Amino acid sequence: MTPDGALALVPLAAGAVSGPGGSSRGTASGPGRTAPAGQAAAGAAGSPDRADGGRPWTADEPAGALRAGTEVLAAGLPGLRVSIGVSAALTGSPALRGGLEEAGHARRLAEARGGGVVTSDEIYTHALLLATVPGDVRRSFTERTLDPILDYDRRHRSELLRTLEVFLDCAGSWNACAERLHVHVNTVRYRIRRVEELTGRDLSTMTDRVDLFLALRAS
């Protein structure tokens, strides 16, 4: 592999899962060394030429190989949780700094998801923003926003939360939401109006739609 070839940076972290009370620290291994879990152990994958002289690597192949490897680890070591982030393919040594930061963000998102492999394609979404928010803040936001809906659903055996999810997924289309839920459009209108009353939100505004969408994703 040459400094000007294409590569992908792969920080990783591994931790031993100790159960509901939290997880104990494990180790993350790189070539010729072992690093404490939670630190970025930078490896490189996706060199321009294969060892067997075949076609060059593509950007997706390192992630696929890593996912296969983590599945093997999970099967053999059920108490171990591995989090890996993979940058986009880089060309030239000047791109290394940005690639390491990108892969680090991907690893943190993988940790927030409970382990696994996350590529750079997945971090340029709201998921990365949510992953950077402390867990207690996410829980508090979700509870304050959605608990009135959940409480209503429990008391009345209704489906307000499900309707809200589908309504947002349908970009606020009454007819598309009704079709997905197999109910009359007036039923959707009634349920969404009830959601607005319970949460104090106005789902005709983008701001309140975003708040409710993020609360659903944070949960």
N, C-alpha and C positions, 0 to 999 in steps of 0.2 A: 504494500500500500504506500502510495506517495502522498506528500502533503498537499499536492494540487489535485489529487484524485477525488472522486465522489465518495462521501462517507456519511454516516448518520451517527450522532452521539447518543449514547444510551446510559444515562444515570439510572441507578437502581437502589432499592432499599429492601431489606428483608427484616422481618420481625417475628418473634415467636408469639403466637396468640395465646393469651392466658385466660380468656373467657370474658364474661360480662364486665368484670372489674377493670379491664384494660388489657393492654398487650405489653409483654416484656420485650426488651431490646434483643435483637438478634444481630447477625452480621451480613454484610453485603460483600461478596467476593469479586475481585477483578483479577486480571492476569498478574499473577505473581504477588498478590497482596490481599489482605482482608481489611475492609473498612467498616467502622461502626454503622449500624443501621441508622437511617435518617440522613446520612451524608451522601453526597453525590459521588458514586464510584463510576467515573467516566470511562466507558468502553467505546469501541468504534465498530461499526458494522456497515456493510454495504460498499465494500471496496470495488473499484471499477472492473477488476478481473477476478474470476474464480480461480481457485487453486488448480482445478482440473482443466483450465484452459477453455471452458465453455463460455456462454454469453455473459455479459456483464450483469451484476446485480441490479434489480430494480428497487425503488425506495420502499415498496411494501414488503419485500421479502424478509428483511431483518425482523420486522414486527411479527410476521407470521412464524418465523423460526423461534422467536422469543416466547410467543404464546404457546407454541407446542412444548417448549421447555418448561414453562411454568405449570402446564398441565401435568407433566411428568413429576415435577417437584411436589405439586399438591397431592398427587396420588401416593407418593412415597413418604411425604412428610406432612401429614394433615395439620400439624400444629404450626406450620410455617406460613407466613403471609408475605408474598413478594410483590413489590411495586416497581414497575419499570416504565420509564418515559423514553420515547424515541423521537428524535428531531427529524425534520425533513432532510432529504439528501443535500449535502453541502459540497461546494466545489471551491477549492482554494483555502489556504490557511487563514486568510483574513476573516473567513466566515465562521471560524471555530467558536469565537466568543458568543455570537448570537445563537449559534446552534446549541451550545451548552445551556444557555438560558432557556431556550425553547424546550429542550429535553427536560430540564429541571422543572419547568411548569407542568409538563406532561406527567412527570413522576408524581408531583404533588397531587394532581388530579387523580392519578391511579390510587394513591394512598387514601384520598377522600372517598373513593369508591370501594375501599376495603381490599385493595390489591389488584394485580393484573397488569396488563400492558396497555398504555395509552400512547397514541401517536400524535404528532403535531397537528394533524388534520382535525383532531377532536378538541383541541384546546381553544380554538378561536370561536367559542360560543359562550353562552351564559354559564355553561357548566364550570368553566375555569373561574369565573367571578364568584360563583357559589362556593367553589372549593377553597377559595382564599378567605372566606368568612369563617370565623371561629364557630365550632359546632354549637355552643350554647346560644350564640346570637341567631344562628339559623333556626334552631328549635324554638326560640322565643318568638321570632318573626312568624314562623309557621303556625304556632299555637294561637297567637293573637289574631292572625288573619283567618285561619280556617276552623278553629275550634267552634265558633258559633254555628257553622255549617254542619260540622260533625255531630255536635250535640243535637241539632234539629233532626238530622238523619236518624240518629239513634232513637230519639223519642217518637218519631212519626214513621219510622221505617221507610223513609223516602230516599230519593236518589239525587239530592241536590249536588253533592260533590261530583258524582259521576257526570251529571248534566253539565256542570261547570267545566270539567275537563274536556268533554267532547265539544262544547260550545267554543272554547278557546282554540282547540285543535282544528275546528272548522272555520277559524278566522272570524268568528262572530256571525256566521251565516245561520239564520233561524231554520231555513228549510233543510240545509245540509245536516245540521245537528239533529233535527227531528227525524230525518231519514236514517241516520246512523243509530239513533236510539229506538227506532220503530215506534214513535209516538206522534201525536198530532202536534203541529207547530204551535198551537195555542198552549199546549202543555209545557213546551220548552219556554215560551214567553212567561208563563206563570212561575216556573221554577227559577228562571234567571231573575225575575223581579223579586222573588223571595230571597235569593242569594244577596241581592243588592240591599234589601232591607236588613238582613242579618249582619252584613259586614260593613254597611255604611259606604259601600263603593258604588260607582256608576260605571257599568260595563259598556257604556257607549263611549267612554273616554279611553284613550290608549294608556294613560298613566295607571289607571286602576286595573286595566286588563293585564298590564305588565306585572303589577304587584301581585295579583292573584296567580298569574302564571308562575312567577318565581317562587311563591309560597308552595305551590303544588310540586314544583321540581325540587325544592329544598327538603320536602318531606320524604 
